[in-house]
Structures are given as structure tokens and as C-alpha cells.
Amino acid sequence: MDIILASGSPRRYDLLKQIGLDFKVITSEADENYDEKMPPADIVMDLSLRKAETVFLNNMPKNNTVVIGSDTIVMHKGKILGKPSDRADAVKMLKELSDDVHHVYTGVTMYYFINNKIFIENFADRADVYFRKLSDKEIEKYVDCGEPMDKAGAYGIQGKGAILVKKIEGDFYTIGGLPVVRIYESLMRNNAID
């Protein structure tokens, strides 16, 4: 079975490697616009489906292939927090998240092509992240390290941003952008891996 990750994210790449999968990466060029009025779980499922489908259709893999698409958003008080536009935006986001809870949604699409049949598994997972109270100095220092600039919500829990988090409820890997247990279970269920 050929496994294709439809993402250029180094974090998602590392997570699939961590669980021992042999796969290749083909970055998706899918449209990532969405209606902010949609429920967050629907947004990430729709975006992950677009990514997986775009890679599948643009590359027409041979039989016995699965394309994995994924998308993650951060929600705080009903507002989606994307990647910060600049340093000031990162500082603002982290001040908003300080001493509060926010929700991370990751959607995954498993686009299977097995025995000349296409079928799709599409799901979303949510984890709740509780930040401790952060001082302005801590926020400035963290932003200055550069880590927040390419991350939704302006932090990376798997990096230096770990020190911002008091506790989580849910799957840690959902916060990292790829709920690996659910992906592994899907691959096993569909005989994509031994």
C-alpha cells in the first residue's frame, strides 16, 4: 500500500515517521478558503477533504494507495485564530489565550483507492488547551524565539510553546496537527498496513 501525506507540514511528517509509517509527501495546492460561520469540525473536515482529493486527482495514484489530508484550526471564544500576520499579531493572540481555555480542531481525510474502488474516511477531533497565566515578558520572549510565526494560535505545543500550557483535555496529537491513533486504526482496519 502506498501512503501519501498531502501536507508539507514538518510536524505532520514527523508524527507519521514517529509511528513507523513509510510514506511520501505531495503538498496539496487546494483552495483553503472557508465560511467562518460553519462549525469548526466541519471546516477542518472540509479542508482536509479538499487537500486529499486535490493530491489524489492531480497525481492519479496507482491502485492500493491512501492519501492523507489534514487541517487544524484554533478556536477561542468563537473566533478562529490562524497563523499570526506579524509579531504584534502573535503577541495579541497569546495575550488573548493567557489564563484561558481554547479548542484545537484537526480534521483528517483518508482517501483510499483499494481494489479499484475509491472510498473516503473523513473525521474531526477536538482537544481543549488550558494556558497558564502568562506575563507580558514571557509572551515577548516566546514571540522573539520565532516559533509562533507559522503556527495557528501563535504557539507550538510540541516545541518551546509547551511551557505555556497548564493542561490539555483530549488527544495531544490532535493539537500537533495529526491524531495519529485514529489514522493508524483506519490504516489497520483497511489492511493498508500490517
BELRA-V744871 format. One record per helix or strand. SS is the DSSP state (helix for helix, strand for strand). FROM is the first residue (numbers start at 1). TO is the last residue. If there is no record, write none. Layout:
ss from to
SS FROM TO
SS FROM TO
This chain:
ss from to
strand 2 5
helix 10 18
strand 24 25
helix 40 59
strand 65 76
strand 79 81
strand 83 83
helix 87 97
strand 101 114
strand 117 131
helix 136 144
helix 147 150
strand 152 152
helix 160 164
strand 165 169
helix 172 175
helix 180 189
